[in-house]
Amino acid sequence: MEQHHKIIQVVGYQNSGKTTLMEQLIRQATAEGLKIGTIKHHGHGGIPMNDSKDSVRHEQAGARIAAVEGDGTLRMSIHRSNWQLDEILAIYASFKMDIILIEGYKNEHYPKVVLLRTIEDQVLLQKVSNISCVIYWPTYPLDKSLDYPTFSIHDKAQYMEFLMAEMRGKI
């Protein structure tokens, strides 16, 4: 797919703060005049509901396009046996977004923000590729220096400044 916009993924396990971070990024980027599209991976099984709470939160934060995919259903209401992320991105290409924020899809190759809440979440650092930064909770014992920028979830000003620079970087 020919890419004319920046793509950033936000990944982490359940209740790590992915949707809240997505909302923060959407609000800040739209306040700066950027056009944002979002894609949420419904990773908990089953077909996402018509009123998927996370994609509704993306819309309410200012996303121009918000979709959720799960179990072969893309909630823009396009049905087929299976959806690959690159196929969804191809649909989004026609909407001329500045940035596409992806919540989930841990195994894809786009630049990632990784959220870590507990020591059990650390395995995610070995499972994913292309990590831009890590945002960690106080319940995650950051006991060593990592090879990428790290931010406490409570240092919102610092991680938002870093992520907004990343988002503006290749538009």
C-alpha positions as CSV (number, residue, x, y, z in Angstrom):
1,M,0.0,0.0,0.0
2,E,1.3,3.4,-0.9
3,Q,1.4,5.4,2.3
4,H,0.8,9.2,2.4
5,H,0.1,9.4,6.2
6,K,1.8,8.5,9.4
7,I,0.7,5.3,11.1
8,I,1.3,4.6,14.8
9,Q,0.1,1.6,16.8
10,V,-0.8,1.6,20.5
11,V,-0.4,-1.9,22.0
12,G,-0.7,-3.4,25.4
13,Y,-2.7,-6.0,27.3
14,Q,-6.3,-5.5,28.5
15,N,-6.8,-2.5,30.9
16,S,-3.3,-1.1,30.2
17,G,-4.7,2.3,29.1
18,K,-4.7,1.9,25.3
19,T,-8.0,3.6,24.6
20,T,-7.3,6.4,27.0
21,L,-4.0,7.1,25.4
22,M,-5.7,7.0,21.9
23,E,-8.2,9.6,23.1
24,Q,-5.4,11.9,24.4
25,L,-3.5,11.6,21.0
26,I,-6.7,12.1,19.0
27,R,-7.7,15.2,21.0
28,Q,-4.2,16.8,20.8
29,A,-3.7,16.1,17.1
30,T,-7.2,17.3,16.1
31,A,-6.6,20.5,18.2
32,E,-3.5,21.0,16.0
33,G,-5.6,20.7,12.9
34,L,-4.6,17.1,11.9
35,K,-7.1,14.7,10.4
36,I,-7.1,11.5,12.4
37,G,-8.5,8.0,11.5
38,T,-8.5,5.2,14.0
39,I,-8.6,1.4,13.8
40,K,-9.4,-0.7,16.8
41,H,-8.6,-4.5,16.9
42,H,-11.3,-6.3,18.9
43,G,-8.9,-8.8,20.3
44,H,-11.2,-10.4,22.9
45,G,-13.1,-12.6,20.4
46,G,-16.4,-12.3,18.7
47,I,-18.0,-9.8,16.5
48,P,-17.8,-6.2,17.8
49,M,-21.1,-4.6,18.8
50,N,-22.6,-1.8,16.7
51,D,-21.8,0.7,19.4
52,S,-18.3,-0.6,20.3
53,K,-17.4,1.6,23.3
54,D,-13.8,2.1,22.2
55,S,-14.5,3.2,18.7
56,V,-17.2,5.5,20.0
57,R,-14.6,7.0,22.4
58,H,-12.3,7.5,19.4
59,E,-15.1,9.4,17.5
60,Q,-16.0,11.5,20.5
61,A,-12.3,12.5,20.9
62,G,-12.3,13.8,17.3
63,A,-11.4,10.9,15.0
64,R,-12.8,11.6,11.5
65,I,-13.0,7.8,10.8
66,A,-13.2,5.2,13.5
67,A,-13.5,1.5,12.9
68,V,-13.3,-1.7,14.9
69,E,-12.4,-5.1,13.5
70,G,-13.1,-8.5,15.1
71,D,-13.8,-12.0,14.1
72,G,-13.9,-11.1,10.4
73,T,-16.3,-8.1,10.9
74,L,-15.1,-4.6,10.2
75,R,-17.5,-2.2,12.0
76,M,-17.9,0.3,9.2
77,S,-20.2,-2.5,8.4
78,I,-18.4,-4.3,5.7
79,H,-18.6,-8.1,6.1
80,R,-16.3,-10.8,4.7
81,S,-14.6,-14.0,6.0
82,N,-11.5,-12.2,7.3
83,W,-9.8,-8.8,7.4
84,Q,-6.1,-8.1,7.3
85,L,-4.8,-4.8,8.6
86,D,-3.3,-3.8,5.2
87,E,-6.8,-4.3,3.6
88,I,-8.4,-1.9,6.1
89,L,-5.6,0.6,5.6
90,A,-6.2,0.5,1.9
91,I,-9.8,1.5,2.5
92,Y,-8.6,4.4,4.7
93,A,-6.2,5.6,2.1
94,S,-9.1,7.1,0.1
95,F,-10.1,9.4,3.1
96,K,-6.8,11.5,3.1
97,M,-6.0,11.3,6.8
98,D,-2.9,12.8,8.2
99,I,-2.4,10.1,10.8
100,I,-3.9,6.7,11.4
101,L,-3.8,5.5,15.0
102,I,-4.2,1.8,15.4
103,E,-5.2,0.3,18.8
104,G,-4.0,-3.3,18.9
105,Y,-2.7,-5.6,16.1
106,K,0.4,-6.4,18.2
107,N,2.0,-8.5,15.4
108,E,2.0,-5.8,12.7
109,H,5.1,-3.9,11.8
110,Y,4.2,-0.2,12.3
111,P,5.8,2.0,14.9
112,K,4.4,1.1,18.3
113,V,3.8,2.6,21.7
114,V,3.8,-0.2,24.2
115,L,1.9,0.1,27.5
116,L,3.1,-2.0,30.4
117,R,1.0,-2.3,33.6
118,T,2.5,-5.3,35.4
119,I,5.6,-7.5,35.3
120,E,3.6,-10.1,33.4
121,D,3.3,-7.5,30.5
122,Q,7.0,-7.5,30.0
123,V,6.8,-10.4,27.6
124,L,5.2,-8.0,25.2
125,L,8.6,-6.3,24.6
126,Q,9.9,-9.6,23.1
127,K,6.7,-10.3,21.1
128,V,6.4,-7.0,19.2
129,S,8.6,-5.2,16.7
130,N,9.3,-1.5,15.9
131,I,8.9,-0.1,19.4
132,S,8.9,3.7,19.4
133,C,8.5,4.1,23.2
134,V,7.2,2.4,26.3
135,I,4.7,3.9,28.7
136,Y,4.7,2.1,32.1
137,W,2.4,2.2,35.1
138,P,3.8,2.4,38.7
139,T,2.7,-1.3,39.1
140,Y,5.3,-2.2,36.4
141,P,8.8,-2.5,38.0
142,L,11.0,-0.7,35.6
143,D,14.3,-2.2,36.9
144,K,16.5,-1.7,33.9
145,S,17.2,0.7,31.1
146,L,15.4,-0.2,27.9
147,D,16.6,0.5,24.4
148,Y,13.9,3.0,23.6
149,P,12.4,6.0,25.4
150,T,10.4,5.2,28.5
151,F,7.8,7.3,30.2
152,S,5.7,6.9,33.4
153,I,2.0,7.0,32.7
154,H,2.0,9.9,35.1
155,D,4.4,11.9,32.9
156,K,1.7,12.9,30.4
157,A,3.4,16.1,29.3
158,Q,6.6,14.3,28.4
159,Y,5.1,11.3,26.6
160,M,2.6,13.5,24.7
161,E,5.3,15.8,23.6
162,F,7.3,12.8,22.3
163,L,4.4,11.2,20.6
164,M,3.1,14.4,19.0
165,A,6.6,14.9,17.6
166,E,6.5,11.3,16.3
167,M,3.1,11.9,14.7
168,R,4.1,15.2,13.0
169,G,7.5,13.7,11.9
170,K,6.5,12.0,8.6
171,I,3.3,13.6,7.5
